[in-house]
Amino acid sequence: MLQKANGDLFGKIYEYFLNKFAMTGAQEGGEFFTPMSLVQTIVNIIEPNHGTVFDPACGSAGMFVQTGYFIEDEGDKPAEKVTFYGQEKAELNTKLAKMNLAVHGLEGKIQEGNTFYEDKHNLVGKCDFVMANPPFNVDGVDKAKDAVKKDPRLPFGLPKNDNANYLWIQYFYSYLKPTARAGFVMASSASDAGHSEREIRQKLVKTGAVDVMVAIGNNFFYTRSLPCTLWFFDRAKERDEQK
């Protein structure tokens, strides 16, 4: 039967077992596995069909797999159109991501590293597309480290509260080229957070780069019930805003 199978059979099998693994909660409550419906929505909106595609919280590389499908649906070969870069904190997830790319016939540069303190690929201002589902509401980031205090990926300032959402949001913005796009999953609380986060959000909105935000209801994630929001940046609109 395997010899007669058409299409990306082994990739589909791998996706199936990743899905089952996520549903068990074995890997940090399934956080590393973004539901396919959300990934497909991000891909279909930002249309990552050329250049450098980066996910600094790449988990099992689901964003890259769906990008590969998107490019193939357009009649092109992913290897000829895009270069995938990923960074992932956990060793297991890094291995899962590399395997996921391999079984789908994709190539990418995946490195293990804590994105809060390490920028393994040095892609600030160099990406055509950024896609991610970062961990929500992370606390305990050591803001006393020079890697954080002097981080060029934080152009709108360092949030004063112990929550990393607005670190991630600024990272995604900073990695983009002047005409590039980003799509990412974010905790709903980030949309109306106050104090220093509000000030950062105001600066970001004033650039004109925030394209659209989509509210997502509960029960999209496998082992927890929480709402989230999809954010989309389009820095070409930022340029239009400045004209």
Protein Blocks (a to p, Z undefined) as FASTA:
>chain_A
ZZmpgcjfklmmmmmmmmmmmmnomngnhlmpccfklmmmmmmmnopaghjdddfblono
mmmmmmmmmmmmnopafklmpccddddfblklmmmmmmmmmmnopacddddddfklocfk
opghiafbdcddddehiehiafkbmklmmmcklmnopafbdcfklmmmmmmmmmpcfkbc
cdddddfklmmpghjllmmmmmmmmnopambdcdddehkbfkbccddddddddfklmmmm
mZZ
